[in-house]
């Protein structure tokens, strides 16, 4: 009986398996047409494949004929009556003997309706100067514009893009500006590597990760605001950005990877977050203009990150303190003493003093200092409460300013709490300004008659009718857009209009 029962169970199991096998076989039979490679068709200069839906097509190749020299190429919206929704892998990359003819393409027009630009689609179009990316595009593949070294002007990425893939714009040496939408959360490695003329780029507040070598050799970037949302920055991300002057890393960053700022020869100010624990190999090597840097208390590992010429500002008995001693660095005890490899610790360069001793690093209230592309006036010089007012930019020709929340002068950090009256008065080239959360006061006519000022970001939630001067924003661009904190949208609309903002100016969160 037991044997018969066992046999019935086995027969049942094999029967189930047999049915499953038959079903699998039939599934494979029906899927074969799907799995098979779609037939490549030709219409004029275009090779394409009909997609699985039968209603749309993907362009697979632009047929460049021998000795053809088209300056402008317009991608068709339809082929055989079907919508073109994708530009396929290497569609415009033409290797071999014909490669020299592809370089004559100077402009490519992409129709609205295209949803994908796939891997290396326009790679090595070396003479390409202009291309539009319509709002319909939802994905741009890796290396899509790699080695498009003459691509000029501004690239605007569509709002549906969530990721800038690796090497997307690498070696686009003439590219000057990229507008990245708020939908982007990740910029992959090498995305803008070698974009030597890239001078303007604003990172969205949705961004969480900057990959390795993303901005390597972007020599014209002088200032870049890293959003507070970023929690990871990859190796060599800003290596050899020769004109980068200041960088502030947001809270949440725990590691500075190897070579992150190597070769940033004009870097003068670095603000490290309290969340930082590790500074890796050569992170700040060859930063020849960086005289000193404050090392947060939480740092417990430094791996040959600095040149020995730098002065490390360290906390007493911290890991960085011992690191400086062990590796013969000049160092300064924060709020206390300074030491060099050849000299024992001596009384406080950074120590606050009420005696106005000119040998201390602390400035007197009322003194002016220059830092971070501007001139500032010291308003308070007390330990834990050192503040400055932003007086004016370095020159009247400034176009894009992000006022820092803090500046560091002679090893002392000052909080920027105010913008002076007429600080930017008649700065006729100013187009964009970012006001940090630390600012509590804006003086009279601070931005008055800045006729080209079209983009204002106000991060502060401390502004009121009493601490914003009259006509502070009178005469800015009539179609300017002002971004304000969500919690203050209603209050700031009323406030800003009372301080000179025109009727056509948009105020939004």
SVG drawing of the C-alpha trace seen along z (x, -y; Angstrom):
<svg xmlns="http://www.w3.org/2000/svg" viewBox="-2 -102 65 104">
<polyline fill="none" stroke="black" stroke-width="0.4" points="0.0,0.0 2.8,-2.4 4.6,-1.6 1.5,-2.2 0.9,-5.5 4.5,-6.5 4.1,-5.6 0.9,-7.7 2.7,-10.7 5.7,-10.3 3.4,-9.9 1.5,-13.0 4.8,-15.0 6.1,-13.9 2.7,-14.6 2.9,-18.2 6.5,-18.5 5.4,-17.2 2.6,-19.7 5.1,-22.5 7.6,-21.4 4.9,-21.4 3.8,-24.8 7.3,-26.1 7.9,-24.7 4.8,-26.4 5.8,-29.7 9.2,-29.5 7.5,-28.8 5.3,-31.8 8.2,-34.0 10.6,-33.2 9.3,-35.9 9.8,-38.4 13.3,-37.2 14.4,-37.2 16.2,-40.4 13.9,-42.8 14.4,-43.3 16.4,-46.3 14.8,-48.4 16.0,-51.3 14.3,-54.5 16.5,-57.1 19.5,-57.8 17.9,-56.1 18.2,-52.5 15.6,-51.6 13.8,-48.8 10.1,-48.5 9.5,-48.2 7.5,-45.4 4.4,-47.6 4.3,-47.7 3.5,-51.4 6.9,-53.0 10.4,-52.7 14.0,-53.1 16.6,-54.6 19.6,-52.3 22.0,-54.1 22.3,-57.4 23.7,-56.5 26.5,-58.8 27.4,-58.5 31.0,-58.9 32.0,-62.6 28.7,-63.8 29.0,-67.0 25.7,-67.9 26.0,-70.8 22.5,-70.1 20.8,-66.8 17.1,-66.7 15.9,-63.4 12.5,-62.5 9.5,-62.3 8.1,-59.3 9.4,-56.4 7.0,-54.3 4.2,-56.2 5.4,-55.2 6.6,-57.5 10.3,-57.7 10.7,-57.3 14.3,-56.3 17.8,-57.0 19.6,-53.7 23.1,-52.7 25.9,-54.3 23.3,-55.6 25.6,-58.5 28.9,-56.9 30.4,-55.8 33.7,-53.9 36.3,-53.0 36.9,-54.8 33.7,-56.7 34.3,-58.3 35.8,-61.4 32.5,-62.2 30.5,-62.2 32.5,-65.1 30.8,-67.5 27.6,-67.3 27.3,-70.6 23.7,-70.6 21.3,-67.8 17.6,-68.5 15.7,-65.9 11.9,-66.0 9.5,-66.2 8.3,-62.7 11.7,-61.0 11.8,-59.4 15.3,-57.7 18.8,-58.7 20.7,-55.4 24.3,-54.5 26.9,-56.4 24.2,-57.7 26.2,-60.8 29.6,-59.7 32.6,-61.2 30.5,-63.7 33.6,-65.9 32.2,-68.9 28.8,-68.9 28.1,-72.4 24.4,-72.4 21.7,-69.9 18.3,-70.3 17.0,-67.7 13.2,-67.9 11.2,-67.7 9.8,-64.3 13.2,-62.6 13.1,-60.4 16.5,-58.7 19.9,-59.6 22.4,-56.7 26.0,-56.5 28.6,-58.2 25.7,-59.7 27.8,-62.8 31.3,-61.5 34.0,-63.4 31.6,-65.9 34.4,-68.3 32.8,-71.3 29.3,-71.1 28.8,-74.7 26.6,-76.9 23.9,-75.6 22.5,-72.1 19.1,-71.9 18.2,-68.4 14.5,-67.5 12.5,-67.3 11.9,-63.6 15.6,-62.6 16.5,-61.0 20.1,-60.1 23.1,-61.6 24.8,-58.4 28.5,-57.8 30.6,-59.8 27.4,-61.4 29.2,-64.7 32.8,-63.7 35.3,-65.6 32.7,-68.2 35.4,-70.8 33.4,-73.8 30.3,-73.1 29.7,-76.1 26.5,-75.5 24.3,-72.5 20.9,-72.9 20.1,-69.8 16.5,-69.4 15.2,-68.6 14.3,-65.1 18.0,-64.0 19.2,-62.1 22.5,-60.7 25.3,-61.9 27.4,-58.9 31.2,-58.8 33.0,-60.9 29.7,-62.6 31.4,-65.9 35.0,-64.9 37.2,-67.1 34.5,-69.7 37.2,-72.4 35.0,-75.4 32.1,-74.4 31.7,-77.4 28.1,-77.3 26.3,-74.3 23.7,-74.3 23.1,-71.0 19.5,-70.2 18.4,-69.8 17.3,-66.3 20.8,-65.1 22.1,-62.4 25.3,-61.1 28.1,-62.6 30.2,-59.8 33.9,-59.4 35.7,-62.0 32.4,-63.7 33.9,-67.2 37.6,-66.2 39.4,-68.9 36.5,-71.3 39.0,-74.1 36.6,-77.1 34.4,-76.2 35.1,-78.7 32.3,-77.9 29.8,-75.1 27.1,-74.7 26.8,-71.1 23.2,-70.6 22.5,-69.3 20.9,-66.3 24.2,-64.9 25.5,-62.0 28.3,-60.6 31.0,-62.1 33.2,-59.8 37.0,-59.6 38.6,-62.5 35.1,-64.2 36.7,-67.7 40.3,-66.8 42.2,-69.4 39.4,-72.0 42.2,-74.6 40.0,-77.7 37.7,-76.3 38.1,-78.8 35.7,-77.6 33.9,-74.4 31.5,-73.6 30.6,-70.0 27.1,-69.3 26.3,-67.5 25.8,-63.8 29.2,-63.4 31.2,-60.9 34.1,-60.2 36.2,-62.3 37.5,-59.8 41.0,-59.7 42.0,-62.5 38.7,-64.3 40.3,-67.8 43.8,-66.9 45.2,-69.7 42.7,-72.4 45.5,-74.9 43.3,-78.0 41.2,-76.4 41.4,-78.8 38.5,-77.9 37.2,-74.4 34.3,-73.9 34.2,-70.3 31.0,-68.9 30.8,-67.7 29.6,-64.3 33.0,-63.7 35.1,-60.7 37.6,-59.8 39.8,-61.9 41.4,-59.5 44.7,-59.4 45.7,-62.7 42.2,-64.2 43.7,-67.7 47.2,-67.2 48.5,-70.0 46.0,-72.5 48.7,-75.1 46.5,-78.1 44.9,-76.3 46.8,-77.6 44.7,-76.1 41.7,-73.8 39.5,-73.0 39.4,-69.3 36.1,-68.3 36.2,-66.5 34.7,-63.3 37.5,-62.6 39.3,-59.5 41.3,-58.6 43.5,-60.7 45.4,-58.9 48.2,-61.1 45.5,-63.6 47.4,-66.9 50.6,-68.6 52.9,-69.4 52.7,-73.1 49.1,-73.4 48.2,-74.3 45.7,-71.9 43.2,-73.5 42.5,-70.8 40.7,-70.2 42.8,-69.5 43.5,-65.8 41.6,-64.8 42.8,-62.3 43.7,-65.1 45.8,-66.7 47.9,-63.5 48.0,-63.1 49.6,-66.6 52.2,-65.8 53.1,-62.4 53.4,-63.7 55.2,-66.9 52.4,-69.3 52.0,-72.8 48.8,-72.9 46.6,-75.2 44.6,-74.2 41.2,-75.6 40.7,-78.4 44.1,-77.8 47.7,-77.3 49.7,-77.0 52.6,-74.7 55.1,-73.9 57.4,-71.0 60.3,-73.2 58.6,-75.0 56.6,-73.8 53.1,-74.9 52.7,-78.6 49.8,-80.8 46.8,-81.1 46.7,-82.4 43.0,-81.4 42.3,-82.3 39.6,-85.0 40.9,-88.1 39.3,-91.3 42.7,-93.1 42.6,-93.6 46.1,-92.1 47.1,-92.4 48.9,-89.1 45.8,-87.1 43.8,-85.6 40.6,-87.3 39.6,-90.5 38.2,-93.5 34.5,-94.5 34.4,-96.9 37.4,-95.5 36.9,-94.6 38.1,-91.3 38.2,-89.7 37.0,-86.2 34.9,-84.0 34.7,-86.5 33.6,-89.4 34.3,-92.0 32.9,-91.5 32.7,-93.6 33.3,-91.9 30.3,-92.6 31.2,-90.4 34.4,-88.5 33.5,-86.2 34.2,-82.6 31.2,-80.7 29.5,-83.8 31.8,-85.4 29.7,-87.2 30.2,-89.3 28.1,-91.4 28.5,-90.9 29.5,-94.4 30.1,-94.0 31.2,-91.5 34.8,-91.5 33.7,-93.5 30.6,-95.0 30.9,-92.5 29.9,-89.5 27.2,-87.3 26.5,-84.5 26.9,-84.7 26.2,-82.2 26.8,-84.0 28.4,-81.6 26.9,-80.9 30.4,-81.1 33.8,-82.4 37.1,-81.6 39.8,-84.2 43.2,-83.5 41.8,-80.2 38.7,-81.9 35.3,-81.1 32.6,-83.9 28.9,-83.4 27.4,-85.6 24.3,-87.1 23.6,-90.2 23.8,-91.8 24.8,-95.4 22.8,-98.3 23.5,-98.7 25.7,-95.6 24.8,-94.8 23.4,-98.2 23.5,-98.5 25.4,-95.3 24.1,-95.3 25.5,-91.9 24.3,-90.0 21.8,-87.3 21.7,-84.9 22.0,-85.1 21.7,-82.5 21.1,-83.9 22.1,-81.4 19.9,-80.4 22.3,-82.2 21.3,-85.7 19.0,-87.6 19.1,-91.1 19.2,-92.6 19.9,-96.4 18.3,-99.1 18.6,-98.8 20.8,-95.8 19.8,-94.5 18.3,-97.6 18.6,-98.2 20.1,-94.8 18.2,-94.7 19.4,-91.3 18.9,-89.6 16.5,-86.8 17.1,-84.1 17.1,-84.5 17.1,-81.7 16.4,-82.7 17.2,-79.9 16.8,-82.1 13.6,-81.9 14.6,-84.8 13.6,-87.7 10.9,-90.2 9.6,-93.6 11.8,-95.1 15.1,-93.6 14.8,-93.9 15.4,-97.5 13.3,-99.6 13.7,-99.0 15.9,-96.1 14.7,-94.3 13.5,-97.3 14.5,-97.2 15.4,-93.5 14.4,-91.7 10.6,-92.1 10.3,-88.3 12.6,-87.1 11.9,-83.9 12.4,-84.0 12.6,-80.6 11.8,-80.8 11.4,-78.2 8.0,-76.4 7.1,-77.4 7.6,-81.1 6.0,-81.3 2.9,-83.3 4.8,-85.7 7.7,-86.3 5.3,-87.0 3.9,-89.9 7.4,-90.9 9.2,-90.9 6.5,-92.9 6.7,-95.5 10.4,-95.7 10.3,-96.5 9.6,-93.2 7.5,-93.8 4.0,-92.3 5.4,-89.9 8.0,-88.4 7.2,-84.8 7.7,-83.9 7.6,-80.1 8.7,-77.5"/>
</svg>
